[in-house]
Amino acid sequence: MKHTALAAALLAALTGCSLAPNYQQPSAPVAEQWDTTEAQAPLAALPDWREFFQDPVLQSLISTALDNNRDLRIAALNVDAFRAQYRIQRSALFPSVDAAGGANRQRLPGRMNPTGNDATINSQYSANLGVTAWELDFFGRLNSLRDQALEAYFASEQAQRSAQLSLITSVATAWLSLQADQETLALVRDTLVTYQDSLNLQERRYNAGVGTSLELQQARTAVNGAKVSLAQFERQSAQSRNALNLLLGGQPPVNTASIVPLSHFKFAQLPVGLPANLLQRRPDILRAEHELKAANANIGAARAAFFPSISLTANAGSLSPDLSGLFDSGSGSWLFMPSINIPIFNAGRLRANLDYSEIQKDIHIARYEKTIQTAFQEVADGLIERTTYQQQLAASNELVRSSTDYYLLADRRYDEGIDDQLTVLDAQRLLFDAKQQRISTQFAQLASEINLYKALGGGYTAQSDASKP
């Protein structure tokens, strides 16, 4: 019982105390509720990305990007690097035991020999097992540095999660952008065919002496304008494909010969939740908090530097003038050499280092609070966009219907000779603009859902926080 108590006391003494201030999570500088009429639950679980993005082609693209994207690969390697740094720092808490062997032969000339004038050859063989300069962490300096490295490792994990979530949403947005460009490109091509048919008709009417030069030039202007739009969206479509290709890590996107209308894309319903949920789910907020904890641990290391540091060097082994007698009885040797380093004068370096650590903590508190405020704004904007884009899309559908009716009526009145060609061209232009605007609104509405998914933190399971390096 006494031995157990003595061992516990020795372990506590060697482990030391911590001079780091007790960590207290800063309060979130945001409102407790969203300004919305939607129901808000304290624990609102988000769907996983495979459940949220229901299109199988999009799921395949995201999987390809997760396997091949270089930015995500760099983030994963950074996690491995911080894990290694933590293990290096943690190893300083334990003694480093080394085994060493050596041999030494030396010839002394006669004039240097205290026992005579003849030259002598001296030999010495040694074998030792020992500890060199093991610091006893009485004041928690090494523990604080270990905690700082651990929090830096956890922060790198959250950075990887943030990169992964950003990649997933970027691939989804790029894919929808490509589909929107393809759909618009098909609309421009159909419109160009309609304008070209109208131009051919006007050329025949003009050659027959029925049409006017003004009507002919109006038709040509419409065709040229459509050709400009065609080149623009061909370029935009190619650039969207290249952007998607980069996100996929150089893998060519799937064949998009068959266009998928944006109206066919559906996402899983997103629960709103409470602002406090973001503190547990958003990877950028969790990263900022881990960085704050790391800065808090650095204060402990800076405080401990004011106190003496004690190191132990000890070894035991065998020493003999002959190799054959190295391990004979009576050849044993040992060395015990404690050392203490007491800081006396350093021109204010330790005080400045502590001040710097405390300032860094204040900076990380402000950064943590700013991250929360930014996250709150992004979610609030996403909730507003969810409502207003639905209204805008409904209005765009009505605009397309009314523009279609206007074009059909203008075309019929032109055939009956009531209105001129300018009215038909104006109706065609309005219909094209309305359809193009609807495609843009559909893309913006889908993109806002993706952004809201990202702003809420994505489908996250708390396995990263429970991991140990």
C-alpha positions in Angstrom: 0.0 0.0 0.0 2.9 2.3 0.9 4.7 1.5 -2.3 1.5 2.3 -4.3 1.1 5.6 -2.7 4.8 6.4 -3.2 4.6 5.5 -6.9 1.4 7.7 -7.3 3.1 10.6 -5.6 6.3 10.2 -7.7 4.2 10.0 -10.9 2.3 13.2 -9.9 5.5 15.0 -9.2 7.1 14.0 -12.5 3.9 14.8 -14.4 3.8 18.3 -12.9 1.0 20.8 -12.7 -0.4 23.0 -15.5 0.0 26.7 -15.6 -2.3 27.1 -18.5 -5.5 29.1 -17.7 -8.7 27.2 -17.5 -10.4 27.2 -20.9 -13.8 28.7 -21.1 -15.7 28.7 -24.4 -16.6 32.3 -25.4 -20.3 33.0 -25.7 -21.6 33.1 -29.3 -22.1 36.8 -30.3 -25.2 36.0 -32.3 -29.0 35.8 -31.8 -30.5 32.6 -30.3 -33.1 32.2 -33.1 -33.1 32.7 -36.9 -35.4 35.4 -38.2 -37.6 33.0 -40.0 -41.1 31.4 -39.7 -39.7 27.9 -40.2 -39.6 25.5 -37.2 -36.3 25.4 -35.4 -35.2 22.4 -33.4 -32.3 22.2 -30.8 -30.8 19.1 -32.5 -31.5 19.2 -36.2 -29.7 16.4 -38.0 -28.6 17.1 -41.5 -28.6 14.4 -44.3 -25.3 13.0 -45.5 -24.1 14.3 -48.8 -25.2 11.1 -50.5 -28.7 11.6 -49.2 -28.8 15.3 -49.9 -27.6 15.1 -53.5 -30.0 12.5 -55.0 -28.8 12.5 -58.6 -26.7 9.4 -59.2 -24.4 11.1 -61.8 -23.7 13.9 -59.4 -23.0 11.4 -56.6 -20.5 9.7 -58.9 -18.8 13.0 -59.7 -18.4 13.9 -56.0 -16.9 10.5 -55.3 -14.4 11.0 -58.1 -13.5 14.4 -56.7 -13.0 13.1 -53.2 -10.6 10.5 -54.5 -8.6 12.7 -56.9 -8.8 16.3 -55.9 -5.3 17.7 -55.1 -6.5 20.3 -52.6 -8.2 17.6 -50.5 -5.1 15.5 -50.8 -3.0 18.3 -49.4 -5.5 18.8 -46.5 -5.2 15.1 -45.7 -1.4 15.2 -45.7 -1.5 18.2 -43.5 -3.5 16.2 -40.9 -0.8 13.5 -41.1 1.9 16.1 -40.6 0.2 17.6 -37.5 -0.4 14.1 -36.1 3.4 13.5 -36.4 4.2 16.8 -34.8 1.9 15.9 -31.9 3.6 12.6 -31.4 7.0 14.3 -31.5 6.0 16.8 -28.8 4.3 14.1 -26.7 7.5 12.0 -26.7 9.3 14.8 -24.8 7.3 13.8 -21.7 9.1 10.4 -21.5 12.7 9.6 -21.0 14.7 8.6 -24.0 16.7 5.5 -23.2 19.7 4.8 -25.3 22.3 2.0 -25.4 25.8 2.8 -26.4 29.1 0.9 -26.7 32.5 2.2 -27.4 36.2 1.4 -27.6 39.3 3.6 -27.1 43.0 2.8 -27.7 45.6 5.4 -27.2 49.4 5.4 -27.4 51.2 7.6 -25.0 54.9 8.5 -25.6 57.4 7.9 -22.9 57.8 11.5 -21.9 54.0 11.7 -21.3 53.9 8.5 -19.2 54.0 9.3 -15.5 55.2 5.8 -14.6 58.2 5.6 -16.8 60.0 6.6 -20.0 58.6 3.8 -22.2 55.7 4.4 -24.5 52.4 2.7 -23.5 49.2 1.8 -25.2 46.0 2.1 -23.2 42.7 0.5 -24.1 39.2 1.1 -22.7 36.0 -0.6 -23.6 32.5 0.5 -22.4 28.9 -0.5 -22.7 26.2 1.7 -21.2 22.4 2.0 -21.0 21.1 5.4 -19.9 18.9 8.5 -20.1 20.3 11.8 -21.4 18.9 15.3 -20.4 15.3 14.1 -19.5 13.4 17.2 -18.4 11.2 16.7 -15.3 8.0 18.6 -16.2 7.2 20.0 -12.7 5.5 23.1 -14.0 3.7 21.7 -17.0 5.7 23.3 -19.8 6.0 20.1 -21.8 2.4 19.2 -21.1 1.2 22.6 -22.3 3.3 22.2 -25.5 1.8 18.7 -26.0 -1.7 20.1 -25.5 -0.9 22.8 -28.0 0.2 20.3 -30.6 -2.9 18.1 -29.9 -5.2 21.1 -30.5 -3.3 22.0 -33.7 -3.8 18.4 -34.8 -7.6 18.6 -34.1 -7.7 21.9 -36.0 -6.1 20.3 -39.0 -8.8 17.6 -38.9 -11.4 20.3 -39.1 -9.6 22.0 -41.9 -9.7 18.8 -43.8 -13.4 18.5 -43.1 -13.9 22.1 -44.3 -12.0 21.3 -47.5 -14.0 18.2 -48.0 -17.3 20.0 -47.6 -16.2 22.9 -49.8 -15.1 20.4 -52.5 -18.5 18.5 -52.3 -20.5 21.7 -52.7 -18.2 23.1 -55.3 -18.5 20.0 -57.5 -22.3 20.1 -57.2 -22.4 23.8 -58.1 -20.0 23.3 -61.0 -22.1 20.4 -62.3 -25.3 22.4 -62.1 -23.5 25.4 -63.7 -22.5 23.1 -66.6 -26.0 21.8 -67.0 -27.4 25.4 -66.9 -24.9 26.4 -69.6 -25.8 23.4 -71.7 -29.5 24.1 -71.4 -29.0 27.8 -72.3 -26.9 26.7 -75.2 -29.6 24.5 -76.5 -32.1 27.4 -76.1 -29.8 29.7 -78.1 -29.5 27.1 -80.8 -33.2 26.7 -81.1 -33.7 30.4 -81.1 -31.1 30.8 -83.8 -33.0 28.3 -85.9 -36.2 30.2 -85.4 -34.5 33.5 -86.3 -32.8 31.9 -89.4 -36.2 30.6 -90.6 -37.6 34.1 -90.2 -34.7 35.6 -92.1 -35.1 33.1 -94.9 -38.8 34.0 -95.1 -38.0 37.7 -95.2 -35.4 37.2 -97.9 -38.0 35.4 -100.0 -40.6 38.1 -99.4 -38.0 40.8 -100.2 -36.9 39.1 -103.4 -40.6 38.7 -104.4 -41.1 42.4 -103.8 -43.5 41.9 -100.9 -41.3 42.5 -97.9 -39.4 45.7 -97.1 -35.7 46.3 -96.6 -36.4 47.3 -93.0 -38.0 44.0 -92.2 -35.1 42.2 -93.8 -32.5 44.1 -91.8 -34.5 43.4 -88.6 -34.4 39.7 -89.3 -30.7 39.8 -90.0 -30.0 41.7 -86.8 -31.9 39.1 -84.8 -29.9 36.3 -86.4 -26.6 38.1 -85.7 -27.5 38.7 -82.1 -28.3 35.0 -81.6 -25.0 34.1 -83.1 -23.2 36.4 -80.6 -25.1 34.6 -77.8 -24.3 31.2 -79.3 -20.5 32.0 -79.2 -20.8 33.4 -75.7 -22.5 30.3 -74.2 -20.3 27.9 -76.2 -17.3 29.5 -74.5 -19.0 29.6 -71.1 -20.0 25.9 -71.4 -16.4 24.9 -72.2 -15.1 26.9 -69.3 -17.6 25.3 -66.9 -16.5 21.9 -68.1 -12.8 22.8 -67.5 -13.7 24.1 -64.0 -15.5 20.8 -63.2 -12.5 18.9 -64.6 -10.2 20.7 -62.2 -12.3 19.9 -59.2 -12.4 16.2 -60.3 -8.6 16.1 -60.1 -8.0 16.0 -63.9 -10.6 13.3 -64.5 -12.8 14.1 -67.5 -16.4 14.8 -66.6 -19.1 12.4 -67.7 -20.6 12.8 -71.2 -23.1 15.6 -71.2 -24.6 14.9 -74.7 -28.0 14.4 -73.1 -28.9 17.5 -71.1 -30.6 17.1 -67.8 -33.0 20.1 -67.2 -32.4 21.9 -64.0 -36.0 21.4 -63.1 -35.3 17.7 -62.6 -32.8 18.2 -59.8 -34.1 17.6 -56.3 -32.3 17.9 -53.0 -33.3 16.5 -49.6 -35.1 18.8 -47.2 -32.8 20.7 -44.9 -33.9 21.3 -41.3 -33.2 24.8 -40.0 -32.0 24.0 -36.5 -30.8 26.7 -34.0 -27.7 28.9 -34.3 -26.1 27.0 -31.4 -26.0 23.9 -33.6 -23.4 25.6 -35.8 -20.9 25.5 -32.9 -21.1 21.7 -32.9 -21.3 21.2 -36.7 -19.5 23.8 -38.8 -15.9 22.7 -39.4 -14.5 26.2 -39.6 -16.0 27.1 -36.2 -14.6 23.9 -34.7 -11.2 24.6 -36.2 -11.2 28.2 -34.8 -12.1 26.8 -31.3 -9.2 24.2 -31.5 -6.8 27.0 -32.5 -8.1 29.0 -29.5 -7.4 26.1 -27.2 -3.9 25.7 -28.7 -3.3 29.4 -28.0 -4.6 28.9 -24.4 -2.1 26.0 -23.9 0.7 28.2 -25.2 0.1 30.5 -22.3 0.8 27.7 -19.9 4.1 26.9 -21.6 5.1 30.6 -21.5 4.3 30.8 -17.8 6.2 27.7 -17.0 9.3 29.2 -18.7 9.6 31.6 -15.7 10.3 28.6 -13.4 13.4 26.4 -13.1 13.8 23.5 -15.4 15.3 20.3 -14.0 16.9 17.7 -16.2 18.3 14.2 -15.4 21.2 12.4 -17.1 21.9 8.9 -15.8 23.5 5.8 -17.2 24.7 2.4 -16.0 27.0 0.0 -17.7 30.4 -1.7 -17.8 33.9 -0.4 -18.2 37.0 -2.5 -18.8 40.5 -2.1 -20.2 40.0 -5.4 -22.0 37.2 -6.4 -24.3 37.1 -9.9 -22.9 36.6 -8.6 -19.4 33.9 -6.0 -20.3 31.2 -7.9 -18.5 33.2 -9.5 -15.7 32.4 -9.0 -12.1 33.6 -5.6 -10.7 33.5 -3.8 -14.1 30.2 -2.1 -13.5 29.9 1.7 -13.7 27.2 4.3 -13.3 26.6 8.0 -13.7 23.9 10.2 -12.2 24.0 13.9 -13.1 21.0 16.1 -12.4 21.0 19.7 -13.6 18.8 22.7 -12.9 18.5 25.8 -15.0 17.1 28.9 -13.2 16.2 32.0 -15.3 17.7 35.1 -13.7 18.1 37.8 -16.4 16.9 37.6 -20.0 16.2 41.3 -20.8 12.4 40.8 -20.6 12.3 38.0 -23.2 10.2 35.7 -21.0 7.7 38.5 -20.1 7.4 39.5 -23.7 6.9 35.9 -24.8 4.0 35.6 -22.2 2.5 38.8 -23.4 2.7 37.6 -27.0 1.0 34.3 -26.0 -1.9 36.2 -24.2 -2.3 38.6 -27.2 -2.4 35.6 -29.5 -5.2 34.1 -27.4 -7.2 37.4 -27.6 -6.7 37.4 -31.4 -8.0 33.8 -31.6 -11.0 34.7 -29.5 -11.9 37.5 -31.9 -11.3 35.2 -34.8 -13.5 32.6 -33.3 -16.3 35.1 -32.7 -16.0 36.5 -36.2 -16.2 32.9 -37.6 -19.4 32.4 -35.7 -20.9 35.7 -36.9 -19.9 34.9 -40.5 -21.6 31.4 -40.2 -24.7 33.0 -38.8 -24.9 35.5 -41.7 -24.4 32.7 -44.3 -27.2 30.6 -42.8 -29.5 33.7 -42.5 -28.8 34.6 -46.1 -29.5 31.0 -47.2 -32.8 31.0 -45.4 -33.8 34.2 -47.1 -32.7 32.9 -50.5 -34.7 29.7 -49.9 -37.9 31.7 -49.7 -37.3 34.4 -52.2 -35.9 32.2 -54.9 -39.0 30.0 -54.7 -41.1 33.0 -55.3 -38.8 34.3 -58.1 -38.9 30.9 -59.8 -42.7 30.8 -59.7 -42.8 34.3 -61.2 -40.3 33.2 -63.9 -42.5 30.4 -64.9 -45.5 32.8 -65.2 -43.3 35.1 -67.3 -42.4 32.3 -69.7 -46.1 31.4 -70.1 -47.2 34.9 -70.7 -44.2 35.5 -73.1 -45.1 32.3 -75.0 -48.7 33.5 -75.3 -47.5 36.9 -76.5 -45.2 35.4 -79.1 -48.0 33.1 -80.5 -50.4 35.9 -80.6 -47.9 38.3 -82.3 -47.0 35.6 -84.9 -50.7 34.9 -85.7 -51.4 38.6 -86.0 -48.4 39.0 -88.3 -49.6 36.2 -90.5 -53.0 37.9 -90.7 -51.3 41.2 -91.7 -52.4 43.0 -88.5 -48.9 43.6 -87.0 -45.5 44.0 -88.6 -42.4 41.9 -88.4 -40.9 44.1 -85.6 -43.7 43.0 -83.2 -42.9 39.3 -83.9 -39.2 39.9 -83.4 -39.9 41.7 -80.1 -42.1 38.9 -78.9 -39.4 36.3 -79.8 -36.7 38.3 -77.9 -38.9 38.6 -74.9 -39.6 34.9 -74.9 -35.9 34.1 -75.3 -35.0 36.4 -72.4 -37.8 34.9 -70.2 -36.6 31.3 -70.8 -33.0 32.3 -70.2 -33.9 34.1 -67.0 -35.8 31.1 -65.8 -32.8 28.9 -66.4 -30.7 31.4 -64.4 -33.2 31.5 -61.6 -33.4 27.7 -61.5 -29.6 27.5 -61.2 -29.5 30.2 -58.5 -32.3 28.5 -56.5 -30.4 25.2 -56.6 -27.1 26.8 -55.8 -28.7 28.6 -52.8 -29.8 25.2 -51.5 -26.2 23.9 -51.9 -24.8 27.0 -50.1 -27.3 26.6 -47.3 -26.2 22.9 -46.9 -22.6 24.1 -46.7 -23.5 27.0 -44.3 -25.3 24.6 -41.9 -22.2 22.4 -41.8 -23.1 19.5 -44.0 -23.9 16.0 -42.9 -21.4 15.6 -40.1 -20.8 12.7 -37.7 -18.7 13.5 -34.7 -16.1 10.8 -35.4 -13.3 13.3 -36.1 -13.5 14.8 -32.6 -13.3 11.4 -31.0 -10.2 10.3 -32.9 -6.8 10.2 -31.3 -3.5 10.6 -33.1 
